[in-house]
Amino acid sequence: MKRRSVIAGLGALLATGCSKVADSSTGQALFKAADDWHRKAQRALTGRKAMAPEFSRAQISPYFRGNGSLTVGTPGYAAALENGFADWRLKVTGLVEHPLSLSLDNIRRLPQRTQITRHDCVEGWSAIGEWTGPQLSLLLEAAKLKPEARFIVFHCADRLRGQSYYESIDLDDAFHPQTIVAHSLNGAPLPERNGAPLRMRIERQLGYKHAKYLTMIEAVASLDQIGGGQGGYWEDVAGYQWYAGI
Amino acid sequence: MIRRTKRPAKRPTRRHALSTRLWHWLNVICVVIMFMSGLNISNAHPRLYWGQAGFAAREAWLHLPTFPGWATIPGYYSLSGARDWHLLIAWPFAIGLLAMWVAMLANRHFVRDLTTRLNEWRWSAIRADIAAHLRFDFDHGGGKYNFLQKLAYGGVLGILLPGMILTGLAISPGIEPSFGWFVQLVGGRQSARSIHFLFAWGTVLFAVLHIVLVIASGPIRQLRDMVTGGRAS
């Protein structure tokens, strides 16, 4: 008996069965439901404001890897990097009473939070870094969300494979104390590869939620009309899970 | 079969309880899908580390091969597709194991068949058991399972499978705020990921031994009994 070919045959049978399920609308609905159950179970078990672990300076990773876009790569961005992002603006718009347009100076003058946290990539690796910036809740309170706002969308300057990067979170994560708009990594302005001049830190979710090269924060009632409608770049182009707490 | 020992008054009439059979086959499906989708996830970053963090090749304690498509779900590299399966099947896998524990504590399967006696831990007894296994002599004496079986089944139900679930949770950033003590206990997130991987292969090793021994000890009867329940001997 060629055991290896039997195993390979069984594997192929299983794989075919699995791909049939995965391609069906029922399969897709199940996957979405499972992701949703994980979110609800985690929120129920951990509490909405429960904090991600923070670390000591000694545990900071010597080199903080960049992943995804490592630069915006446009002449405009290169010029902005050159002059210290003096003209960079972060807009807070959408379903808010008072839209904002903030300079880096404005952002640095807000009350700051510094946190040494572990960045967990969906691929499996982790790195520890010290991030500084105002809490997103400060910006959202200043802009005052309209009651129908349910999600916060982060729009970015970088493009991957011809599409603009964006991400989104719910209001639980948006108002979480560790959700900050970071302008510094390990006490220095954000390096280009890590999202200069501004990036999100959403510490209870995987790395692809932490949008880099941030230009606009938008409050919305639904994600259907944003990008491809799945709530983020990786969600749209490759079917990644919207809730990335697991 | 000869009755050798006095038995408690209430004996099950079937060799395998319905709960055991249902869980066994549910668990087979879950473990296969979890393992094959897990290999696909491993391909996304085929290095393992100890401690909290790690991403560079020089920090790794183990460099893994790329697992081929026939061994993964989906059958081509797709981290998001593999995660879809892994995170969906994690539910029946975990709930099934919990239900099995409740059932085998309630129907006394655990106490009756899986707990070991102190005298079974004597080296002479263990040696005799190993020798009997090597002769393919599977006469269990009075109990349902011999010492090595109790150790194997107990280890899978009590350590490997729950360990997979706990270390899987420990990798999840969303649960860590209330589960940080466990992440600390195993030495950090990357340690949890390493243990998750080792336990997965430990489970496969058990499955291979289990299947070999089932084949050696009358596969038709064994399979039939795990479906119909068989008759208690």
Interface residues (C-beta under 8 A of the other chain):
Chain A: A8 G11 A12 L14 A15 C18 S19 A22 L30 F31 A34 D35 W37 H38 R39 Q42 L45 T46 G47 A50 M51 A52 P53 F55 Q59 S61 Y63 R65 R118 D120 C121 V122 E123 G124 W125 S126 A127 I128 E203 R204 Q205 L206 W234 A238 G239 Y240 Q241 Y243 A244 G245 I246
Chain B: V32 I33 M36 I41 S42 A44 H45 R47 Y49 Q52 A53 G54 F55 A56 G69 W70 A71 T72 I73 P74 G75 S78 L79 S80 G81 R83 D84 W85 L87 L88 A90 W91 I171 S172 P173 G174 I175 E176 P177 S178 F179 G180 V183 R189 Q190 R193
